[in-house]
Amino acid sequence: MKKIVLIEFHQETNSFSKVPTTLREFESLALYYGEEVLSKGIKDYKKFQLAGFLKALERYGQHRFEAIPVLAAWATSGGPIQPDVYEHFHNYIIENIKKIGRIDAVYLSMHGAMGVQGLRDPESHLLGAIRKIVGDKIPIGVSYDLHANITAEKVNLCTFINAYHTNPHRDHFKVGYKAARLLMDTLDGTVQPTMAFLKMPLLKGGGMTIDFLKPMRRVFKILKRMEKRPGVLSVSNFMSHIWLDDEELGWSCIAVTDNNPALASALTEEIADLNWSVRDHKHPEPVSVEDAVQSLLRMKWRRNFGTAVFCDTSDIVAAGGPGENTHILNYLMHKAPELRAYVPLRDATEVQRVYELPIGQPVTLSLGGKLEKEYNKSIIFNGLLILKEETHFGKTAVVQGDNIFLVLTELPCPAFSPKFFSRLKLNLWKADIVVVKNLFPFRLLYALYNRKTFNIRTAGTTDLDVHNLNYKKIPRPIYPLDKIVHWRSSVSSKT
């Protein structure tokens, strides 16, 4: 049987965050070593890449391939990973690969925007160490998030790259499945993957990259049609994570063909032209919390049939924000006490303190200003402790202060799903406002309850406007920070 090594290692870094990602962030979300990946990890994360990869092996492998799991580790987006944490994972992966002996192929599922303090492009660093062990002839397939920052070194070190075609992401399983089919065909000699890579001087993000809405809907429809052309194995469009300060930052296009480099290069240029055609599409303009509340107060009929979702765009945990923004909470406390609101907020010190108190105890909390002192002022919140529970976000407590239900967590909480609140006995039908700290997934997951979305801008590390971000390393010129007539005037490509 041919041996395929499986590794899943995901973290997305916000270079502007001063709050590092620790081992605790991985432990709280997903961390499985060796055989635990198969016995526990796949069951807990049955919709993700490794699960899709294994399903394809089971369906098409005909018992000719043996999957050897090494690691499955996911962390919430955050600041750069602490060096010792990355070193722990890197050493574990390399040591266990060396123990396997003969290896026929390697599959890695990674984000593509990982950052480590003091180390540029850690994913290429890991790929390089693996390549040194297995040699140049062993195929290495990699799946990335479509917000990955693809670098030349990432491309040099692997046989093929594929990515999600959805945002909000909902095709993890399909991406892993497709990677397995391609890797098996490569091992069988029925295809010879040839990859082309094109880097664009384009830096756009925020709310314009949803795959089923304008302007990207047309782009992703064409990508799907591309993959049906003869000789095309995979195409990917990477609308990179805008909060990563890197010297190769920018959108990327990748095409993988069956031994047809000219076709692969032509496809990347076709994708780049599509991207460039939508570069001027305006992002949804965030509003102030004051304007959002005043607008909501005029929508009494909507509040009777659901809730409004306040997306905290300045503190997007799912983009690396620390999750301790006090601005929305402070305004609701003093200016909109009649509105019933559910507000998640990270404060490890205070949640650990109140966790020792009995339910029903009145508490006075000093919130914020601990992690991001530049943006968040400390405020006082008085309320009644009504619930305590251990969640994926550590110790979690619900404190009610009049109509505000404050959800305190130890770790950053994006509040991706309404289940987060319902499991804490907070009924979304009764809420006027639900605050979330993610940019895309809630737009699908809250659809049943949500009657109006407000993108709220306050102050924080996840500003949606690239003009406001303190880049120091990114390549210039780059659109929209600079005037560029066409992407072809400033581009690097490789086949």
VOLONU-618921 format. One line per 3 residues: number of its first residue (from 1); their letters; for each residue x, y, z of C-alpha. Coordinates in Angstrom, 1 decimal. Layout:
NUM) A) X,Y,Z ~ ...
//
This chain:
1) MKK) 0.0,0.0,0.0 ~ 1.2,3.5,-0.8 ~ 1.6,5.7,2.3
4) IVL) 0.1,9.2,2.4 ~ 0.9,11.4,5.3 ~ -1.9,13.7,6.5
7) IEF) -1.3,17.0,8.3 ~ -3.8,19.8,9.1 ~ -2.4,22.9,10.7
10) HQE) -4.5,26.1,10.5 ~ -4.1,29.6,11.9 ~ -4.7,33.0,10.3
13) TNS) -2.6,35.9,11.6 ~ -3.5,39.5,12.1 ~ -0.1,41.3,11.9
16) FSK) -1.6,44.4,13.6 ~ -2.7,42.5,16.7 ~ -0.5,42.7,19.8
19) VPT) -2.2,39.6,21.3 ~ -0.2,36.5,20.4 ~ -1.7,33.1,19.6
22) TLR) -0.8,30.6,22.2 ~ -1.2,26.8,22.5 ~ -4.4,27.4,24.5
25) EFE) -6.1,28.8,21.3 ~ -5.4,25.5,19.5 ~ -6.4,23.4,22.5
28) SLA) -9.7,25.2,22.8 ~ -10.7,24.7,19.1 ~ -9.1,21.5,17.7
31) LYY) -5.9,19.7,18.5 ~ -5.4,16.0,17.8 ~ -2.1,14.1,17.5
34) GEE) -1.4,10.9,15.6 ~ -4.1,8.3,15.7 ~ -6.3,10.8,17.6
37) VLS) -6.9,12.5,14.2 ~ -8.8,9.4,13.0 ~ -10.4,8.3,16.3
40) KGI) -11.6,11.7,17.5 ~ -10.7,14.5,15.1 ~ -12.6,13.3,12.1
43) KDY) -15.7,12.7,14.2 ~ -15.6,16.1,15.7 ~ -14.8,17.9,12.4
46) KKF) -16.5,15.7,9.9 ~ -17.1,18.5,7.4 ~ -13.5,19.6,7.1
49) QLA) -10.6,18.9,4.7 ~ -9.2,15.7,6.3 ~ -12.6,14.2,6.5
52) GFL) -13.1,14.8,2.8 ~ -9.7,13.5,1.9 ~ -10.3,10.2,3.8
55) KAL) -13.7,9.8,2.2 ~ -12.2,10.0,-1.2 ~ -9.5,7.5,-0.2
58) ERY) -12.2,5.1,1.0 ~ -14.4,5.5,-2.1 ~ -11.7,5.4,-4.8
61) GQH) -8.6,4.1,-3.2 ~ -9.5,0.4,-3.5 ~ -7.4,-0.3,-0.4
64) RFE) -4.3,0.7,-2.3 ~ -3.5,3.7,-0.1 ~ -2.8,4.0,3.6
67) AIP) -3.5,7.3,5.4 ~ -1.0,8.1,8.1 ~ -2.3,11.0,10.2
70) VLA) 0.3,13.1,12.0 ~ -1.6,16.2,13.3 ~ -4.9,18.1,13.1
73) AWA) -4.6,21.5,14.7 ~ -6.9,24.6,14.3 ~ -6.8,27.9,16.2
76) TSG) -9.0,30.9,16.1 ~ -7.5,33.8,14.1 ~ -5.3,36.0,16.2
79) GPI) -1.9,37.7,16.5 ~ 1.2,35.9,15.4 ~ 1.8,32.5,16.9
82) QPD) 4.3,32.4,19.8 ~ 7.7,31.0,18.5 ~ 7.7,28.2,21.0
85) VYE) 4.2,27.1,20.0 ~ 5.1,26.9,16.3 ~ 8.4,25.1,17.2
88) HFH) 6.4,22.5,19.2 ~ 4.2,21.8,16.2 ~ 7.0,22.0,13.6
91) NYI) 9.2,19.6,15.6 ~ 6.3,17.2,16.3 ~ 5.5,17.0,12.6
94) IEN) 9.1,16.5,11.4 ~ 10.0,14.0,14.1 ~ 6.9,11.8,13.3
97) IKK) 7.5,12.0,9.5 ~ 11.0,10.7,10.0 ~ 9.7,7.8,12.0
100) IGR) 7.3,6.7,9.2 ~ 10.1,5.5,6.8 ~ 9.0,5.1,3.2
103) IDA) 6.5,7.8,2.2 ~ 4.7,8.0,-1.1 ~ 2.9,11.3,-0.8
106) VYL) 2.0,14.1,1.7 ~ -1.2,16.1,2.0 ~ -1.3,19.3,4.1
109) SMH) -4.4,21.4,4.9 ~ -3.3,24.9,6.0 ~ -4.7,28.4,6.0
112) GAM) -2.1,30.2,4.1 ~ -2.0,33.3,6.2 ~ -0.2,31.9,9.2
115) GVQ) 2.3,34.2,11.1 ~ 4.9,33.5,13.7 ~ 6.8,36.0,15.7
118) GLR) 10.2,36.4,14.2 ~ 9.6,34.0,11.3 ~ 8.4,35.0,7.9
121) DPE) 6.1,32.6,5.9 ~ 6.1,29.8,8.5 ~ 4.0,27.6,6.2
124) SHL) 6.8,27.6,3.6 ~ 9.2,27.0,6.4 ~ 7.3,23.8,7.4
127) LGA) 6.9,22.7,3.7 ~ 10.6,23.2,3.2 ~ 11.4,21.0,6.2
130) IRK) 9.1,18.3,4.9 ~ 10.4,18.5,1.4 ~ 14.0,18.0,2.7
133) IVG) 12.9,14.7,4.3 ~ 10.8,13.2,1.5 ~ 12.9,14.5,-1.5
136) DKI) 12.0,16.3,-4.7 ~ 10.1,13.5,-6.4 ~ 7.4,12.7,-3.7
139) PIG) 4.2,14.6,-4.5 ~ 3.0,17.1,-1.9 ~ -0.6,18.4,-2.2
142) VSY) -1.7,21.4,-0.3 ~ -5.2,22.9,0.4 ~ -5.5,26.5,1.5
145) DLH) -8.2,28.9,2.6 ~ -9.1,31.3,-0.2 ~ -7.8,34.1,2.0
148) ANI) -4.3,32.6,1.9 ~ -1.4,34.8,0.9 ~ 0.3,32.6,-1.7
151) TAE) 4.1,33.2,-1.9 ~ 6.5,32.0,-4.6 ~ 8.1,29.7,-2.0
154) KVN) 4.8,28.0,-1.2 ~ 4.4,27.2,-4.9 ~ 8.0,26.0,-5.3
157) LCT) 7.7,23.5,-2.5 ~ 4.5,21.6,-3.5 ~ 3.1,19.6,-6.4
160) FIN) -0.3,21.3,-6.5 ~ -2.4,23.8,-4.5 ~ -6.2,24.0,-4.3
163) AYH) -8.5,26.2,-2.3 ~ -12.1,26.9,-1.2 ~ -14.5,28.3,-3.8
166) TNP) -16.9,29.6,-1.2 ~ -16.9,32.6,1.2 ~ -18.4,32.2,3.8
169) HRD) -16.5,28.9,3.6 ~ -18.7,25.8,3.3 ~ -16.8,23.5,0.9
172) HFK) -14.0,22.3,3.2 ~ -15.0,18.7,2.8 ~ -15.1,19.1,-1.0
175) VGY) -11.7,20.7,-1.2 ~ -10.1,17.8,0.8 ~ -12.0,15.3,-1.4
178) KAA) -10.7,16.9,-4.6 ~ -7.2,17.0,-3.3 ~ -7.3,13.3,-2.5
181) RLL) -8.5,12.4,-6.0 ~ -5.7,14.5,-7.5 ~ -3.1,13.0,-5.3
184) MDT) -4.2,9.4,-5.9 ~ -4.3,10.1,-9.7 ~ -0.8,11.5,-9.4
187) LDG) 0.5,8.5,-7.6 ~ -1.1,6.2,-10.1 ~ 0.5,8.1,-13.0
190) TVQ) -2.7,8.9,-14.7 ~ -2.1,12.7,-14.4 ~ 0.9,14.9,-14.2
193) PTM) 0.0,18.1,-12.3 ~ 1.5,21.2,-13.8 ~ 0.9,24.4,-11.8
196) AFL) 0.9,28.0,-12.8 ~ 0.9,30.9,-10.3 ~ 0.2,34.6,-10.8
199) KMP) 0.5,37.3,-8.2 ~ -1.6,40.4,-8.6 ~ -0.9,43.9,-7.2
202) LLK) -4.4,43.9,-5.7 ~ -5.4,44.4,-2.1 ~ -9.2,44.3,-1.6
205) GGG) -11.2,42.6,1.1 ~ -13.9,43.3,3.6 ~ -17.5,42.6,2.5
208) MTI) -17.0,42.4,-1.3 ~ -15.6,38.8,-1.5 ~ -18.8,36.8,-0.8
211) DFL) -19.0,34.1,-3.5 ~ -22.8,34.2,-4.1 ~ -23.1,38.0,-4.2
214) KPM) -21.8,40.7,-6.6 ~ -19.1,41.2,-7.7 ~ -17.5,37.8,-7.0
217) RRV) -20.5,35.7,-7.9 ~ -19.6,35.8,-11.7 ~ -16.0,35.2,-11.0
220) FKI) -16.6,32.0,-9.0 ~ -19.2,30.7,-11.6 ~ -16.5,31.0,-14.3
223) LKR) -14.0,29.2,-12.0 ~ -16.3,26.3,-11.8 ~ -16.7,26.2,-15.5
226) MEK) -12.9,26.3,-16.0 ~ -12.5,23.1,-14.0 ~ -14.8,21.3,-16.4
229) RPG) -12.4,22.1,-19.4 ~ -10.4,19.2,-20.7 ~ -7.0,18.9,-19.1
232) VLS) -7.9,21.2,-16.2 ~ -7.4,19.6,-12.7 ~ -8.0,22.6,-10.4
235) VSN) -8.2,26.4,-10.4 ~ -8.0,28.6,-7.3 ~ -8.5,32.3,-6.6
238) FMS) -6.9,33.7,-3.5 ~ -8.4,37.0,-2.2 ~ -5.8,37.4,0.5
241) HIW) -6.2,38.2,4.1 ~ -5.8,42.0,4.2 ~ -4.6,42.1,7.8
244) LDD) -1.3,40.3,7.1 ~ 1.6,42.7,6.6 ~ 3.9,40.7,4.2
247) EEL) 6.2,41.6,1.4 ~ 4.3,39.4,-1.0 ~ 0.8,40.4,0.0
250) GWS) -1.8,40.5,-2.7 ~ -4.4,38.4,-4.6 ~ -3.1,35.3,-6.3
253) CIA) -4.3,33.0,-9.1 ~ -3.4,29.3,-9.4 ~ -4.2,26.8,-12.1
256) VTD) -3.3,23.1,-12.2 ~ -3.4,21.2,-15.4 ~ -2.5,17.8,-16.7
259) NNP) 1.0,18.4,-18.1 ~ -0.1,21.6,-20.0 ~ 1.9,24.6,-18.7
262) ALA) 0.6,26.9,-21.5 ~ -3.0,26.2,-20.5 ~ -2.2,26.7,-16.8
265) SAL) -0.6,30.1,-17.5 ~ -3.5,31.2,-19.7 ~ -6.0,30.2,-17.0
268) TEE) -4.3,32.3,-14.3 ~ -4.3,35.3,-16.6 ~ -8.0,34.8,-17.3
271) IAD) -8.7,34.7,-13.6 ~ -6.6,37.8,-13.0 ~ -8.5,39.7,-15.7
274) LNW) -11.8,38.7,-13.9 ~ -10.4,40.0,-10.6 ~ -9.2,43.2,-12.1
277) SVR) -12.6,43.9,-13.7 ~ -14.3,44.0,-10.2 ~ -11.5,46.0,-8.4
280) DHK) -13.6,49.2,-8.1 ~ -16.6,47.5,-6.6 ~ -17.4,49.4,-3.4
283) HPE) -17.3,47.7,0.0 ~ -20.4,47.9,2.2 ~ -19.9,51.0,4.2
286) PVS) -19.8,50.5,8.0 ~ -21.8,52.8,10.1 ~ -21.4,54.1,13.6
289) VED) -23.1,52.4,16.5 ~ -25.1,55.6,17.1 ~ -26.5,55.5,13.5
292) AVQ) -27.2,51.8,13.7 ~ -29.2,52.1,16.9 ~ -31.2,55.1,15.7
295) SLL) -32.0,53.2,12.5 ~ -33.0,50.1,14.5 ~ -35.3,52.1,16.8
298) RMK) -37.3,53.1,13.7 ~ -37.8,49.5,12.7 ~ -40.2,48.3,15.3
301) WRR) -42.0,45.9,13.0 ~ -38.7,44.1,12.2 ~ -37.8,43.7,15.9
304) NFG) -41.2,42.0,16.4 ~ -40.2,39.2,14.0 ~ -36.6,38.6,14.7
307) TAV) -33.4,40.4,15.7 ~ -30.8,42.7,14.2 ~ -27.2,41.6,13.9
310) FCD) -24.5,44.1,14.8 ~ -21.3,43.0,13.1 ~ -18.4,44.5,15.0
313) TSD) -16.1,45.2,12.1 ~ -13.4,46.8,14.1 ~ -13.0,43.7,16.4
316) IVA) -13.5,40.8,14.0 ~ -12.3,37.8,16.0 ~ -12.4,35.6,12.9
319) AGG) -9.9,38.0,11.3 ~ -7.6,38.2,14.3 ~ -9.2,40.8,16.5
322) PGE) -8.8,40.2,20.3 ~ -12.5,40.3,21.0 ~ -12.5,42.8,23.8
325) NTH) -14.1,45.8,22.1 ~ -16.1,47.8,24.6 ~ -17.5,50.5,22.3
328) ILN) -20.8,48.9,21.3 ~ -21.5,47.7,24.9 ~ -20.8,51.1,26.3
331) YLM) -23.2,52.9,23.9 ~ -26.0,50.4,24.5 ~ -25.6,50.7,28.3
334) HKA) -25.9,54.5,28.2 ~ -27.9,55.4,25.1 ~ -30.2,52.4,24.3
337) PEL) -31.2,50.8,27.6 ~ -34.6,49.8,26.2 ~ -33.1,47.4,23.6
340) RAY) -32.5,43.8,24.6 ~ -29.0,42.9,23.5 ~ -26.6,39.9,23.6
343) VPL) -23.0,41.1,23.6 ~ -20.0,38.7,23.6 ~ -16.8,40.1,25.2
346) RDA) -13.4,38.6,26.0 ~ -12.1,39.3,29.5 ~ -10.2,36.4,31.0
349) TEV) -9.5,38.2,34.3 ~ -13.1,39.1,35.0 ~ -14.7,35.8,33.9
352) QRV) -12.3,33.8,36.0 ~ -13.2,36.0,39.0 ~ -17.0,35.8,38.6
355) YEL) -16.8,32.0,37.8 ~ -16.0,31.5,41.5 ~ -19.3,33.3,42.5
358) PIG) -22.7,31.7,43.0 ~ -25.4,32.1,40.4 ~ -27.6,35.1,41.3
361) QPV) -24.7,37.1,42.7 ~ -24.7,40.8,41.7 ~ -21.3,41.7,40.2
364) TLS) -19.4,44.8,39.2 ~ -17.1,44.2,36.2 ~ -14.2,46.3,34.9
367) LGG) -14.1,45.5,31.2 ~ -11.7,46.2,28.3 ~ -8.5,48.0,28.1
370) KLE) -6.4,45.0,29.0 ~ -5.3,43.6,25.6 ~ -5.8,46.5,23.2
373) KEY) -5.3,49.6,25.3 ~ -4.8,51.7,22.2 ~ -8.4,51.2,21.1
376) NKS) -10.5,50.1,24.1 ~ -11.2,52.1,27.3 ~ -12.0,50.3,30.5
379) IIF) -15.7,50.5,31.4 ~ -17.8,49.4,34.4 ~ -20.7,47.1,33.9
382) NGL) -23.1,46.1,36.8 ~ -25.3,43.1,36.5 ~ -26.5,39.8,37.9
385) LIL) -24.6,36.5,37.2 ~ -27.2,34.2,35.6 ~ -25.1,31.4,34.1
388) KEE) -21.7,29.8,34.1 ~ -20.4,27.2,31.6 ~ -17.3,25.8,30.0
391) THF) -17.3,26.3,26.2 ~ -14.9,26.2,23.3 ~ -13.9,29.7,24.5
394) GKT) -12.9,28.7,28.0 ~ -14.8,29.7,31.1 ~ -18.0,31.5,30.0
397) AVV) -20.4,33.6,32.0 ~ -23.6,35.4,31.3 ~ -24.2,38.6,33.3
400) QGD) -27.5,40.5,32.9 ~ -27.5,44.2,33.4 ~ -31.0,45.5,32.7
403) NIF) -31.7,44.5,29.0 ~ -28.1,43.7,28.2 ~ -26.9,40.1,28.4
406) LVL) -23.1,40.2,28.5 ~ -21.4,37.0,27.5 ~ -18.0,37.0,29.1
409) TEL) -15.4,34.5,27.7 ~ -11.7,33.7,28.5 ~ -10.8,33.3,24.8
412) PCP) -11.8,35.4,21.8 ~ -15.3,34.5,20.6 ~ -16.5,35.2,17.1
415) AFS) -20.1,34.1,17.8 ~ -20.2,32.4,14.4 ~ -23.5,30.6,15.0
418) PKF) -26.7,31.3,16.9 ~ -26.1,28.0,18.7 ~ -23.5,29.8,20.7
421) FSR) -26.2,32.0,22.3 ~ -29.0,29.3,22.4 ~ -26.7,26.9,24.3
424) LKL) -26.4,29.6,26.9 ~ -30.2,29.8,27.2 ~ -30.4,33.1,25.3
427) NLW) -33.4,33.1,23.0 ~ -32.6,34.9,19.7 ~ -36.3,35.6,19.0
430) KAD) -36.4,37.8,22.1 ~ -33.3,39.8,21.3 ~ -33.4,43.2,19.6
433) IVV) -29.6,43.1,18.9 ~ -27.1,40.3,18.7 ~ -23.5,41.3,18.4
436) VKN) -21.2,39.1,16.4 ~ -17.4,39.3,15.7 ~ -17.1,37.5,12.4
439) LFP) -17.5,39.0,8.9 ~ -19.0,36.3,6.7 ~ -20.3,33.1,8.3
442) FRL) -23.1,34.8,10.4 ~ -24.7,36.1,7.1 ~ -25.7,32.5,6.4
445) LYA) -26.0,31.0,9.9 ~ -28.2,33.7,11.4 ~ -30.5,33.9,8.4
448) LYN) -33.5,32.5,10.2 ~ -33.4,35.2,12.9 ~ -31.8,38.1,11.3
451) RKT) -34.0,40.9,10.0 ~ -31.3,43.5,9.5 ~ -27.5,43.5,9.4
454) FNI) -25.5,46.5,10.6 ~ -21.8,46.6,9.9 ~ -20.5,48.7,12.8
457) RTA) -17.2,50.6,12.8 ~ -15.7,51.7,16.1 ~ -11.9,51.3,16.5
460) GTT) -9.6,48.3,16.4 ~ -7.2,46.1,14.6 ~ -9.6,44.9,11.9
463) DLD) -10.5,48.0,10.0 ~ -12.0,47.1,6.6 ~ -10.4,50.0,4.8
466) VHN) -6.8,49.2,3.7 ~ -6.0,52.9,3.7 ~ -6.3,52.9,7.5
469) LNY) -4.0,49.9,8.1 ~ -0.4,50.5,9.2 ~ 1.4,48.4,6.5
472) KKI) 5.2,48.5,6.6 ~ 6.3,45.5,4.5 ~ 3.7,45.1,1.6
475) PRP) 4.8,45.5,-2.0 ~ 4.2,48.8,-3.8 ~ 2.6,49.8,-6.0
478) IYP) -0.5,47.9,-5.1 ~ -4.2,48.8,-5.8 ~ -6.1,50.6,-4.3
481) LDK) -3.3,52.2,-2.2 ~ -1.6,53.2,-5.5 ~ -2.8,54.1,-9.0
484) IVH) -2.3,51.2,-11.3 ~ -3.5,51.2,-14.9 ~ -3.5,47.4,-15.2
487) WRS) -2.4,44.4,-13.2 ~ -0.1,43.3,-16.1 ~ 2.1,46.4,-15.5
490) SVS) 3.2,45.0,-12.2 ~ 3.1,41.3,-11.8 ~ 5.2,38.2,-11.1
493) SKT) 4.2,34.8,-12.4 ~ 5.7,31.2,-12.3 ~ 4.9,27.9,-14.0
//
